[in-house]
Amino acid sequence: MTRQTMTMSDDVASYLLQIGVSEHPVQRALREFTAGHRMAKMQIAPEQGQFLSWLVGLTGARRYLEIGTFTGYSALTVALAMGEQGRTVCCDMSVEFTTIARDYWQQAGVAERIDLYVQPAVQTLAMLLEQGGAGSFDLAFIDADKQNYPAYYETCLQLVRPGGIIAIDNILLNGRVVAPQPDHPRSVHVMHEFNATLLADPRVSLCILPMGDGMTLLRRL
């Protein structure tokens, strides 16, 4: 037994990947391709993808909302887990990154089940609400520009059904959120304040996983 989460060496991380992550061949190909990308640090960890897939199976999710798609690994993972009845909405700002995503989604046979909007996410979220999407999503994943996390969260609370899950990535920002310094980017200060509000939010039940750069899970009450 241990009183705190262990710091993971590269050898242990590789072992965890071997024993704990099962990937579709296209998932693996996309992950390996993205590892060589100049912005590879934006890719979620494979164990995070495995967890999202497991979460879909646990909750029976069929409607997934993603804010921040990059090269498409997380969306691909969830789309595969949901199966043919699942539907995904993705929000991103980059044509370059999402062109890669579309290619791999097509290879995996899930492209027709994913609606991608390449525009500011706040616009897409507002559109979904205007179209009557309130309470229609089972699972939302926020993994985008940190300064807008509070706004994304508030809108996701409207779009996710009671009992649904909101997952929020990169809550630790490599530890900088613990004690933000004056010279840190504004996003660090925003995340520090945002993280502090969630535990006492009466609208959700919270669990934090020390996975990747930290992931918060919130079940809408």
Secondary structure, 3 states (H helix, E strand, C coil): CCCCCCCCCHHHHHHHHHHHCCCCHHHHHHHHHHHCCCCHHHCCCHHHHHHHHHHHHHHCCCEEEEECCCCCHHHHHHHHHHCCCCEEEEEECCHHHHHHHHHHHHHHCCHHHEEEEECCHHHHHHHHHHCCCCCCEEEEEECCCHHHHHHHHHHHHHHEEEEEEEEEECCCHHHHHHCCCCCCCHHHHHHHHHHHHHCCCCCEEEEEECCCCCEEEEEEC
